[in-house]
Amino acid sequence: MNFLKKVLTLSHKPRNFINQMLQIFCKNTQTSKSVSEGTTLLELLSEFEFDMPYRIVSAKVNNVSQGLKFRVYQNRDVEFLDIRDDSAMRAYCRSLSFVLCKAAYDLFPDYRIYMEHPISGGIFCSVKKPDGTKISKREIKQIKVRMQELIHKDTPFRRNEVQTDEAIRIFKDRGYDDKVKLIETSGQVYVDYYTLGDSVDFYYGCLLPSAGYIDVWGLEQYHSGMLLRLPDKEHPERLMPMVDQPKTFQMFSENLRWNLIMRLNNVGDVNHACLNGYASELIQVSEALQEKKIVQIAEEIERRYNNAEHPLRVVLISGPSSSGKTTFCKRISVQLKACGLRPISMSTDDYFVNRVETPLLPNGQYDFDNFDTVDHDTLQQDVLKMLKGETVEVPEYNFMTGIREYNGKKMRLTKGAVLIIEGIHALNPKLTDQIPAESKFKIFISTLTSISLDNHNWIPTSDNRLLRRIVRDYNKGAFSARESISQWPNVCQAERKWIYPYQEEADMMFNSALLIEFAVLRNHAEPILASVPRNCPEYGEAHRLLKFIHYFTPVPDKEIPPTSLLREFLGGSSFKY
């Protein structure tokens, strides 16, 4: 009885009196401090002193990304981040998007803003007006001024957690059907939503504490809509350079047009279609659209091959990691044979210099993505000889020994033959600068996700490829999910330097992303991502990807055909690799 009385007495004491002290380890300083439970990360930041060249905008708590308003109630490891970190940049971009959407709604409540896809150093935003006209420069300027007002006032972002039914009611009352469809198919019990002033929105990751944290941004007219310009991750004090990408934009537009025809505007629409038994049809249509594009490319190659004045002889195929280049090469070869041509394939990988001659990164590791990893002089001389009708012995690279070997493999371009050269450097002008331009046909393989979670949550184009790579590497026993995630930042950095600068040089572009791909990848990726240990830095990215793919209604892969590009990553392909 005395014990119960003591407990009841303690429970009625002021909270400050019974607050426990926690131990917080700061990874930035490699030191620990004692703080009261319930302390926010923002309050914690003032407890630790370290060099901050750029403003801290978010943090990782036990390796998981969190906003600075997050409160700690247990002992935790904390790492404070500026926007040079990918997770912090995502929080910055989400917050900037919310400011844009609120500013547009404040001024033009009848307009609908769609945050569609990354391009040209920013995010392309389409605007649907009641009268169907294009948004004007004057209207964009008004939105920009209103955004600046919200930022100047340092308007706070507030997170709210409610039951799913309540979230659905909130968004339904505001006419946000895209968010309603996403949330009601997510299978969650509770849902977070955010407010900015009197505006309500949904974002699948954390935001900044307030609009005042946004200091580098831009907004301008771009094609039929607006380009929300973002900071340069490497130099956060300035905007990313704006590089016009008309071919990439056209590819996005083409895919979005098909989505609209199929009445699939966002992931919620796709989920409902799958739940209603249309998954098989979506797979069939997606595969048919890709096959149609491959046929068009093959027919264009055939047309140029038969050009009497400037006959085409070399097809160059490039694209970033896990874009499906290998399977595309095999499928385009099949279609070229159907056109009466004889495709002969070679890879730039077989012309790698011996491993001991590979260029090095600043940290002393091999830079396998460097252009000089390929013996481009020898490759080009072999191609020139073949174009003259000569027989050439071509090398085969032994990845086990790291040595380029000549094993008697010979190639010759006879009548009707087309040489296909595949590799990440295939579109680099230096690789084939001695070969006449009219003899070459350049193809760039992208993986541009054309569907969005909802109208305001676009899907990063690299997430598709990263999930593909994780699943493929794991299935082949090459790398664990942790290792694949660890390597990914270096892969992306190399792509920005060596691959993407040449994508607009392509004669034709091909999008290897499938509309229903994430729904299929979910079943494969979930157990693999769940294997990443919580106590390693890669856990944060695994946690984010797991949370992300849970928004997709899972679809089994049994109806993915054996010739699909997706089979390169899932297994079960009818092609030999």
C-alpha positions in Angstrom: 0.0 0.0 0.0 2.9 2.4 0.9 4.6 1.5 -2.5 1.4 2.3 -4.5 1.0 5.6 -2.6 4.6 6.5 -3.5 4.0 5.8 -7.2 0.8 7.8 -7.3 2.6 10.7 -5.6 5.5 10.6 -8.1 3.0 10.5 -11.0 1.5 13.8 -9.9 4.7 15.7 -9.5 5.6 18.4 -12.2 7.1 16.8 -15.3 10.3 18.9 -15.0 10.9 17.2 -11.7 10.8 13.6 -13.0 12.5 14.3 -16.4 15.3 11.8 -16.8 18.7 12.7 -18.2 19.8 11.1 -21.5 23.2 10.5 -23.0 23.5 11.9 -26.6 26.5 11.0 -28.7 27.3 13.6 -31.4 29.0 12.0 -34.4 30.1 15.5 -35.6 32.2 16.0 -32.5 32.7 12.4 -31.3 31.6 13.6 -27.8 28.6 12.9 -25.5 26.5 15.2 -23.4 23.7 14.7 -20.9 20.4 16.3 -21.8 16.9 16.2 -20.5 14.5 13.8 -22.2 12.2 15.5 -24.7 15.0 17.8 -25.9 14.7 18.7 -29.6 17.5 18.2 -32.1 17.5 22.0 -32.6 18.2 22.5 -28.9 20.8 19.8 -29.0 22.7 21.6 -31.8 23.5 24.5 -29.4 25.1 22.0 -27.0 27.8 20.8 -29.4 30.4 23.1 -31.0 31.8 22.1 -34.3 32.7 23.6 -37.7 29.6 24.3 -39.7 30.5 25.8 -43.1 26.8 25.6 -44.1 23.6 25.8 -42.1 22.5 22.6 -40.4 19.1 21.7 -41.8 18.4 18.1 -40.5 20.0 15.2 -38.7 20.3 11.5 -38.5 19.3 9.8 -35.2 20.6 6.3 -34.9 21.3 6.6 -38.7 17.7 7.5 -39.6 16.9 10.9 -41.1 14.9 13.2 -38.8 13.8 16.9 -38.8 15.4 19.2 -36.3 12.1 19.4 -34.3 12.4 15.7 -33.5 12.6 15.1 -29.7 14.8 12.5 -28.0 13.4 10.3 -25.2 16.2 7.7 -25.1 20.0 7.6 -25.4 20.8 8.3 -29.1 23.6 8.8 -31.6 23.0 12.0 -33.5 24.7 13.4 -36.7 23.9 16.9 -37.8 23.7 17.5 -41.5 23.8 20.4 -44.0 22.5 20.0 -47.6 25.6 18.4 -48.9 24.1 15.2 -47.4 21.5 13.5 -49.7 18.9 13.1 -46.9 19.3 16.7 -45.9 19.0 17.9 -49.5 15.7 15.9 -49.8 14.3 17.6 -46.7 15.3 21.0 -48.2 13.7 20.2 -51.5 10.4 19.0 -49.9 10.2 22.1 -47.8 10.9 24.4 -50.8 8.2 22.5 -52.7 5.7 23.1 -49.9 6.5 26.8 -50.0 5.9 26.9 -53.7 2.6 25.0 -53.5 1.3 27.3 -50.7 2.4 30.5 -52.5 0.6 29.3 -55.6 -2.6 28.4 -53.7 -2.6 31.7 -51.8 -2.6 33.6 -55.1 -4.4 31.2 -57.5 -6.5 28.8 -55.5 -8.1 27.4 -58.7 -4.7 26.4 -60.1 -3.3 22.9 -59.6 0.5 22.5 -59.2 2.2 19.2 -60.2 5.8 18.6 -59.0 6.7 16.3 -61.8 10.4 15.4 -62.2 14.0 16.6 -61.7 15.5 18.2 -64.8 17.9 21.0 -65.8 19.1 21.7 -62.3 15.7 21.8 -60.7 12.2 20.3 -60.5 9.8 20.8 -63.4 6.4 21.9 -62.2 3.4 21.8 -64.5 0.4 24.0 -63.8 -3.2 23.2 -64.6 -5.3 26.4 -65.0 -9.1 26.4 -65.2 -9.0 28.0 -68.7 -6.4 25.6 -70.0 -3.8 28.3 -70.8 -0.1 28.2 -70.0 1.1 30.0 -66.8 2.6 33.4 -67.6 5.8 35.0 -66.6 3.8 37.6 -64.7 2.0 34.9 -62.7 5.3 33.1 -62.0 6.8 36.4 -60.7 3.8 36.8 -58.4 4.3 33.3 -57.0 8.0 34.0 -56.5 7.3 37.2 -54.5 4.8 35.3 -52.3 7.3 32.6 -51.7 9.9 35.1 -50.6 7.3 36.6 -48.2 6.8 33.2 -46.5 10.6 32.7 -46.3 11.2 36.2 -44.9 8.5 35.7 -42.2 10.2 32.4 -41.3 6.9 30.6 -41.3 7.2 27.3 -39.4 6.5 23.9 -40.8 4.4 21.8 -38.3 4.2 18.0 -38.3 0.9 16.4 -37.2 0.3 12.7 -36.7 -3.2 11.4 -37.0 -5.0 8.1 -37.7 -5.3 7.3 -41.4 -9.0 7.8 -41.5 -8.6 11.3 -40.1 -5.8 12.1 -42.7 -8.1 10.9 -45.5 -10.9 13.2 -44.2 -8.6 16.2 -44.0 -7.3 15.8 -47.6 -10.7 14.8 -49.0 -12.2 18.0 -47.5 -9.6 20.0 -49.5 -10.1 18.1 -52.7 -6.7 16.4 -52.7 -7.8 13.2 -54.2 -4.3 12.2 -55.2 -3.2 12.2 -51.5 -6.4 10.4 -50.5 -5.8 7.5 -53.0 -2.1 7.2 -51.8 -2.9 7.2 -48.1 -5.9 4.8 -48.3 -3.8 2.2 -50.1 -0.7 2.6 -47.9 -1.9 0.2 -45.2 -0.7 2.6 -42.4 -2.5 3.0 -39.1 -1.2 6.6 -38.5 -0.1 9.2 -41.1 2.0 12.3 -40.8 0.9 15.5 -42.5 2.4 19.0 -42.4 1.0 22.5 -42.2 2.6 25.8 -43.4 0.4 28.6 -42.1 -3.2 27.6 -43.0 -2.0 25.2 -45.8 -2.0 21.4 -45.4 0.1 18.9 -47.3 1.6 15.5 -47.2 5.3 14.6 -47.6 6.8 11.2 -47.1 9.9 12.5 -45.3 10.9 15.2 -42.8 10.9 18.9 -43.5 12.9 21.9 -42.3 11.9 23.6 -39.0 10.7 26.7 -40.9 10.7 28.4 -44.3 13.5 30.8 -43.2 16.0 27.9 -43.6 15.5 28.2 -47.3 18.1 30.6 -48.7 19.1 29.4 -52.1 16.4 28.8 -54.7 14.9 30.1 -58.0 11.7 30.0 -60.0 11.4 30.6 -63.7 9.4 29.7 -66.7 10.4 26.5 -68.4 8.6 25.0 -71.4 4.9 25.0 -70.6 5.4 25.3 -66.8 7.9 26.3 -64.2 11.3 25.2 -63.1 11.9 25.3 -59.4 15.7 25.6 -59.2 17.7 23.9 -56.4 21.0 24.5 -54.7 24.1 22.8 -56.0 24.8 19.9 -53.6 28.6 20.4 -53.9 28.4 24.2 -53.5 25.2 24.9 -51.5 25.7 28.7 -51.6 24.7 28.7 -55.3 22.2 27.3 -57.6 22.8 24.2 -59.7 23.8 25.3 -63.2 20.8 25.3 -65.5 21.4 23.1 -68.5 18.6 22.8 -71.1 17.7 19.2 -71.7 15.1 19.2 -74.5 15.4 15.5 -75.4 15.2 14.4 -71.8 12.2 16.7 -71.3 10.5 15.2 -74.4 11.0 11.7 -73.0 9.4 12.6 -69.7 6.5 14.3 -71.5 6.0 11.2 -73.7 5.7 8.9 -70.7 3.5 11.3 -68.8 1.2 11.5 -71.8 0.7 7.7 -71.8 0.1 7.7 -68.0 -2.7 10.3 -68.5 -4.2 8.2 -71.4 -4.3 5.3 -69.0 -5.7 7.5 -66.3 -2.8 6.8 -64.0 -1.7 10.2 -62.7 0.1 9.0 -59.5 0.9 6.0 -57.3 -2.5 6.0 -55.7 -4.1 5.4 -59.1 -1.7 2.5 -59.9 -2.4 1.0 -56.5 -6.2 1.1 -57.0 -5.7 -0.4 -60.5 -3.7 -3.3 -59.0 -6.1 -3.9 -56.2 -9.0 -4.0 -58.8 -7.2 -6.8 -60.8 -5.6 -4.8 -63.5 -1.9 -5.5 -62.6 -1.5 -8.0 -65.5 -2.8 -5.5 -68.0 -0.5 -2.7 -66.7 2.5 -5.0 -67.1 1.4 -6.0 -70.7 0.9 -2.4 -71.7 4.2 -1.2 -70.2 6.1 -4.0 -71.9 4.3 -3.2 -75.2 5.2 0.5 -75.0 8.8 -0.4 -74.5 8.8 -2.9 -77.4 7.2 -0.3 -79.6 9.9 2.2 -78.9 12.7 -0.5 -79.5 11.0 -1.3 -82.9 11.0 2.4 -83.8 14.7 2.7 -82.9 15.6 -0.4 -84.9 13.7 0.8 -87.9 15.5 4.2 -87.8 18.8 2.4 -87.7 17.8 0.3 -90.7 16.7 3.5 -92.6 20.1 5.1 -91.9 22.0 2.0 -92.8 20.4 2.0 -96.2 21.2 5.6 -96.8 23.3 5.4 -100.0 25.1 8.7 -99.4 26.0 8.3 -95.7 25.4 4.7 -94.5 25.3 4.1 -90.8 27.6 1.4 -89.5 28.1 1.9 -85.7 25.5 2.0 -83.0 26.7 3.5 -79.7 24.7 2.7 -76.5 25.3 4.3 -73.1 23.4 4.9 -69.9 24.0 5.0 -66.1 24.3 2.0 -63.8 21.4 -0.4 -63.7 19.6 1.4 -66.5 19.2 -1.9 -68.4 21.8 -1.4 -71.1 22.7 -5.0 -71.5 19.1 -6.3 -72.0 18.4 -3.3 -74.3 21.3 -4.3 -76.5 20.0 -7.8 -76.8 16.5 -6.7 -77.6 17.6 -4.1 -80.1 19.7 -6.8 -81.7 16.7 -9.0 -82.1 14.7 -6.2 -83.8 17.7 -5.4 -86.1 17.7 -9.0 -87.2 14.0 -8.7 -87.9 14.9 -5.7 -90.1 17.3 -7.9 -92.1 20.5 -6.6 -90.5 23.3 -8.5 -88.7 24.2 -6.9 -85.4 27.7 -7.5 -83.9 28.2 -6.4 -80.3 31.2 -5.4 -78.3 31.6 -3.8 -74.9 33.9 -0.9 -73.9 34.6 -3.0 -70.7 36.7 -5.4 -72.8 39.0 -2.5 -73.6 39.7 -1.7 -70.0 43.4 -1.1 -69.3 45.1 -3.6 -67.1 44.0 -3.0 -63.5 47.5 -1.8 -62.4 47.2 1.0 -65.0 43.7 2.1 -63.8 43.5 5.8 -62.8 43.3 6.4 -59.0 40.8 8.4 -56.9 42.2 10.9 -54.4 41.8 8.3 -51.7 44.1 5.9 -53.6 41.3 3.5 -54.7 40.9 2.5 -58.4 38.6 4.9 -60.3 36.9 2.3 -62.5 34.5 4.9 -63.9 37.2 7.2 -65.3 37.2 7.6 -69.1 40.9 6.6 -69.1 40.0 3.3 -67.6 39.2 2.4 -71.2 42.0 2.1 -73.7 40.0 4.3 -76.1 42.8 4.7 -78.6 43.0 0.9 -79.2 39.2 0.6 -79.3 38.9 3.3 -81.9 41.6 1.9 -84.1 40.0 -1.5 -84.0 36.6 0.0 -85.0 38.2 2.0 -87.9 39.8 -1.2 -89.2 36.5 -3.0 -89.1 34.8 -0.1 -91.0 37.5 -0.7 -93.7 36.4 -4.3 -93.9 39.4 -5.7 -92.0 39.2 -8.6 -89.6 40.2 -7.6 -86.1 41.1 -9.7 -83.1 39.3 -8.0 -80.2 40.2 -8.4 -76.5 38.3 -9.9 -73.6 38.8 -8.4 -70.2 39.4 -10.9 -67.4 37.8 -9.3 -64.4 39.3 -12.0 -62.1 42.9 -11.3 -63.0 42.4 -7.6 -64.0 44.2 -8.2 -67.4 43.0 -7.6 -70.9 43.5 -10.8 -72.8 43.5 -11.8 -76.5 42.0 -15.3 -76.8 41.5 -15.5 -80.6 38.1 -13.7 -80.7 37.8 -12.0 -84.1 35.3 -9.6 -85.6 34.6 -8.4 -89.1 31.9 -6.2 -90.6 30.5 -8.0 -93.6 27.5 -6.9 -95.8 24.4 -6.2 -93.6 26.4 -6.0 -90.4 26.0 -3.2 -87.8 28.5 -2.8 -85.0 26.9 -2.2 -81.6 29.3 -0.7 -78.9 27.8 -0.6 -75.4 29.3 1.0 -72.3 29.1 3.9 -69.9 31.5 5.9 -72.1 30.0 5.0 -75.4 28.7 8.5 -76.1 31.8 10.3 -75.0 32.9 12.2 -78.2 36.6 11.3 -77.5 35.9 7.6 -77.8 35.0 7.8 -81.5 36.2 11.2 -82.6 37.9 9.8 -85.7 34.8 8.0 -86.9 32.5 10.1 -89.3 29.4 11.4 -87.5 27.2 10.1 -90.2 28.4 6.6 -89.6 27.3 6.6 -86.0 23.9 6.3 -84.3 23.9 7.2 -80.6 21.3 5.9 -78.0 21.1 6.9 -74.4 19.3 4.6 -71.9 17.6 6.4 -69.0 15.4 5.2 -66.1 13.1 8.1 -65.7 10.3 7.4 -63.3 7.2 9.0 -64.9 4.8 8.4 -62.0 4.7 10.5 -58.8 3.6 9.5 -55.3 1.1 12.3 -55.5 0.9 15.7 -57.1 3.5 17.2 -54.8 5.9 14.2 -54.2 8.0 13.3 -57.2 10.1 10.2 -57.2 13.9 10.7 -57.5 15.0 9.1 -60.8 18.0 7.4 -59.1 15.8 5.4 -56.6 14.6 3.1 -59.4 18.1 2.2 -60.4 19.3 1.9 -56.8 16.6 -0.6 -56.0 17.4 -2.6 -59.2 21.1 -2.7 -58.3 20.5 -3.8 -54.8 18.2 -6.7 -55.9 20.6 -7.7 -58.7 23.7 -7.6 -56.6 22.1 -9.6 -53.8 20.6 -12.2 -56.1 24.0 -12.7 -57.9 25.8 -12.9 -54.6 28.0 -10.0 -55.7 27.3 -7.5 -52.9 25.0 -7.2 -49.8 22.4 -4.5 -49.7 24.7 -2.6 -47.3 27.6 -2.8 -49.8 25.5 -1.7 -52.7 24.1 1.3 -50.8 27.6 2.2 -49.6 28.9 2.3 -53.2 26.0 4.3 -54.6 27.1 7.9 -53.9 30.4 7.3 -55.7 28.5 5.7 -58.6 26.2 8.7 -58.9 29.1 11.1 -58.7 30.9 9.4 -61.5 27.7 9.4 -63.6 27.4 13.1 -63.2 31.0 13.6 -64.4 31.3 10.9 -67.1 27.8 10.0 -68.4 25.1 12.7 -68.1 27.1 15.5 -69.8 26.7 13.5 -73.1 23.1 12.3 -72.9 21.6 15.1 -75.0 24.1 14.2 -77.7 22.0 11.0 -78.4 20.1 10.6 -81.6 17.4 8.7 -79.7 16.7 8.2 -76.0 15.0 5.2 -74.4 13.3 5.0 -71.0 13.8 1.7 -69.4 11.5 2.4 -66.4 8.3 0.5 -66.2 5.1 2.0 -64.8 4.5 -0.9 -62.3 8.2 -1.6 -61.6 8.3 -0.4 -57.9 5.2 -2.6 -57.1 7.1 -5.6 -58.5 10.5 -4.7 -57.0 8.8 -4.4 -53.5 8.5 -8.1 -53.0 12.2 -8.7 -53.9 13.7 -5.6 -52.1 11.9 -5.7 -48.8 13.7 -8.7 -47.2 17.0 -7.6 -48.7 16.8 -4.1 -47.3 15.6 -5.4 -44.0 18.9 -7.3 -43.7 20.9 -4.0 -43.4 22.1 -3.7 -39.7 20.7 -0.8 -37.7 24.1 0.1 -36.4 25.7 1.0 -39.8 25.5 4.3 -41.7 23.8 2.5 -44.7 20.8 1.7 -42.5 19.4 5.2 -43.0 19.1 4.7 -46.8 17.7 1.2 -46.4 15.1 2.5 -43.9 14.1 5.3 -46.4 13.8 2.9 -49.3 11.7 0.5 -47.2 9.4 3.3 -46.2 9.2 4.4 -49.8 8.3 1.1 -51.4 5.6 0.5 -48.8 3.5 3.1 -50.6 3.2 0.6 -53.6 0.7 -2.2 -53.6 2.9 -5.3 -54.1 2.6 -7.2 -57.4 4.2 -10.7 -58.0 6.6 -10.9 -60.8 5.2 -14.1 -62.4 3.7 -12.2 -65.3 6.9 -10.2 -66.1 8.0 -11.8 -69.4 11.5 -13.4 -69.7 12.6 -10.8 -72.2 11.7 -7.9 -70.0 14.4 -5.4 -69.0 13.4 -6.0 -65.4 14.4 -9.6 -65.7 18.1 -8.4 -65.9 17.7 -7.5 -62.2 15.1 -10.0 -60.9 16.5 -13.0 -62.6 14.6 -15.4 -64.9 15.7 -13.7 -68.2 15.7 -15.7 -71.4 18.8 -13.8 -72.5 22.3 -15.0 -71.6 24.5 -12.4 -69.8 
